[in-house]
Amino acid sequence: MQQRLSKVAPLRGQFECVTVDSFAWRILRRWRSLGRIRFGEEPAANDYETVCERVGALLADAVVGRWTTRAFPVVVVDEMQDSKGGQLAMIQALAQTAICLVAADDFQDLDGAQANAAVTWAQKHSEVVSLTRIHRTTASGLLNAASALREGSVVPQRGNGFVTLGAHNHNTGASLVSRNLTWWGQCNDIAIITPVRLENSAFVRDLILRVEEKPIGNGNRQVGPHRVPWEVSQEDEQVKFLTQLALPSDPAAVVRASDICLPDVGGTSGAVRVWLERQRRLAGRTTFTISEIRDQVRLIHQRSRAYRRMKDSGVRAMTIHQAKNREFDSVIVLWPYEVQGSPERRRRLLYNAITRAKQRVVVVVQNPNRLNQPPFTCQP
């Protein structure tokens, strides 16, 4: 969204793209006194649902609503089908005072196959415009595969811009991936997407390691190696940073600010230093509980990722959830045994993965026999 809006000349850069959680924290902190009067103590930084629920109630207040609308007269919400509970309450409150433009597709709700509350509400309370034209790609094979997944019909194994391939083991899969990466050498925007986390699938983990390890093939037909960095999630970043701090495990334990060894100069370490210094100057505090430090680190990472521009070139690997709301020239989907859920959920997962591509998709399936099972065939 950041990239697309930056190309709209009349906006002249006068827009802001943030996550719903970051926006909620901004409102809660701006109206902190009112929030404490109504709800009591502020919720923990990682209690996103409670934060959003309270902000939804605050935005319903006439004064808070008018103030927010002055700052944000037009609110654009993408992937609204993922807004549930408190997040949906926030959007419902904003719609009372601001112009809200929302985009939603209940088929891209990966949490279930039931009626989506956000989509149901939007259809009932707004002017509905059905967007049926695909702008991301013109590749007929890719469009046909996407349509088949939505309809629950047989997915064509080959077509213009789309192919599914079976791999008996990770070595075969690595060969397929490495060869396609070599053939796409002129393409500098490639994503390898999978439904599972790297540590949860030996097939995915070993395949990527083999692609990176050494050339594959013989003589002049060798391909690779290729570097395939795995995008780190916000949770993984937090765990890694907190591990470096080597803090006591007891969340109620107390440490002095001077005893906290921050590993770097800038980044998260710099933000933590600023917070510690602010606490010392404004409140005279020099000791903190482990729980407080962890919450602050989570909040810092959340804000950082909300404003961080994601890498938009090269080869990188990620989960389907990490790839949502993004697009790439070419996509390789790794489909291991560990994919969980009903045939309906698997169709939604695969649909989300292949529709990230603008030009071409290769789906590498662990065990060729599974190409005769959902989501590639009709649901039994």
MOSULSUL-V581039 format. One record per pair of residues at least 6 apart in sequence whose ideal C-beta (glycine too) atoms are under 6 Angstrom apart, sorted by the first residue. I is the first residue (numbers start at 1). J is the second residue. If there is no record, write none. Layout:
# MOSULSUL-V581039
i:I j:J
i:I j:J
This chain:
# MOSULSUL-V581039
i:1 j:17
i:1 j:78
i:2 j:17
i:5 j:15
i:18 j:306
i:19 j:306
i:20 j:87
i:21 j:48
i:22 j:303
i:22 j:306
i:24 j:51
i:24 j:52
i:24 j:55
i:27 j:55
i:28 j:35
i:28 j:51
i:28 j:55
i:31 j:58
i:31 j:64
i:35 j:54
i:39 j:54
i:43 j:50
i:43 j:51
i:44 j:295
i:45 j:295
i:45 j:298
i:45 j:299
i:46 j:298
i:49 j:85
i:49 j:86
i:52 j:86
i:52 j:87
i:52 j:90
i:53 j:86
i:55 j:90
i:56 j:86
i:56 j:89
i:56 j:90
i:56 j:93
i:58 j:64
i:59 j:65
i:59 j:90
i:59 j:93
i:59 j:94
i:60 j:93
i:65 j:97
i:69 j:97
i:69 j:98
i:73 j:98
i:74 j:99
i:75 j:94
i:75 j:98
i:75 j:100
i:76 j:101
i:77 j:91
i:77 j:102
i:78 j:103
i:78 j:325
i:79 j:325
i:80 j:102
i:80 j:104
i:80 j:118
i:81 j:104
i:81 j:105
i:81 j:106
i:81 j:108
i:81 j:109
i:81 j:116
i:81 j:118
i:81 j:119
i:83 j:91
i:83 j:118
i:88 j:118
i:94 j:100
i:102 j:122
i:104 j:119
i:104 j:122
i:106 j:116
i:106 j:119
i:107 j:150
i:108 j:352
i:109 j:116
i:110 j:348
i:113 j:344
i:136 j:327
i:136 j:358
i:137 j:358
i:139 j:160
i:139 j:161
i:140 j:160
i:141 j:159
i:141 j:160
i:141 j:161
i:141 j:162
i:142 j:161
i:142 j:162
i:142 j:361
i:144 j:156
i:144 j:159
i:145 j:155
i:145 j:162
i:146 j:355
i:148 j:155
i:149 j:347
i:149 j:350
i:149 j:351
i:152 j:379
i:154 j:377
i:154 j:378
i:155 j:376
i:157 j:164
i:161 j:360
i:162 j:361
i:163 j:362
i:164 j:363
i:165 j:176
i:165 j:364
i:166 j:365
i:166 j:368
i:166 j:371
i:167 j:173
i:167 j:364
i:170 j:203
i:170 j:206
i:170 j:207
i:173 j:207
i:173 j:364
i:174 j:207
i:174 j:210
i:174 j:211
i:175 j:216
i:176 j:364
i:177 j:211
i:177 j:332
i:178 j:211
i:178 j:216
i:178 j:223
i:178 j:224
i:179 j:223
i:180 j:362
i:181 j:226
i:182 j:223
i:184 j:330
i:187 j:329
i:187 j:330
i:188 j:313
i:189 j:313
i:189 j:328
i:189 j:329
i:190 j:315
i:190 j:330
i:191 j:328
i:191 j:331
i:192 j:317
i:192 j:332
i:193 j:320
i:193 j:323
i:193 j:331
i:193 j:333
i:193 j:353
i:194 j:204
i:194 j:334
i:195 j:320
i:195 j:339
i:195 j:349
i:196 j:338
i:198 j:205
i:198 j:230
i:200 j:338
i:201 j:336
i:201 j:338
i:203 j:336
i:203 j:366
i:204 j:334
i:204 j:336
i:208 j:228
i:211 j:226
i:211 j:228
i:212 j:225
i:212 j:228
i:214 j:225
i:215 j:222
i:215 j:224
i:216 j:223
i:216 j:224
i:217 j:223
i:228 j:315
i:228 j:317
i:229 j:316
i:230 j:317
i:231 j:316
i:231 j:318
i:231 j:322
i:234 j:301
i:234 j:305
i:237 j:301
i:238 j:297
i:238 j:298
i:238 j:301
i:241 j:268
i:244 j:263
i:247 j:290
i:248 j:290
i:251 j:290
i:251 j:291
i:252 j:289
i:253 j:290
i:254 j:287
i:254 j:289
i:256 j:286
i:256 j:287
i:257 j:276
i:257 j:286
i:262 j:269
i:262 j:272
i:263 j:269
i:268 j:300
i:271 j:300
i:275 j:296
i:279 j:285
i:320 j:349
i:320 j:352
i:320 j:353
i:323 j:356
i:327 j:356
i:327 j:358
i:328 j:356
i:329 j:358
i:329 j:359
i:330 j:359
i:330 j:360
i:331 j:356
i:331 j:357
i:331 j:361
i:332 j:362
i:333 j:353
i:333 j:363
i:334 j:364
i:335 j:365
i:336 j:366
i:337 j:366
i:339 j:346
i:343 j:374
i:343 j:379
i:346 j:374
i:346 j:375
i:347 j:375
i:350 j:375
i:354 j:361
i:365 j:371
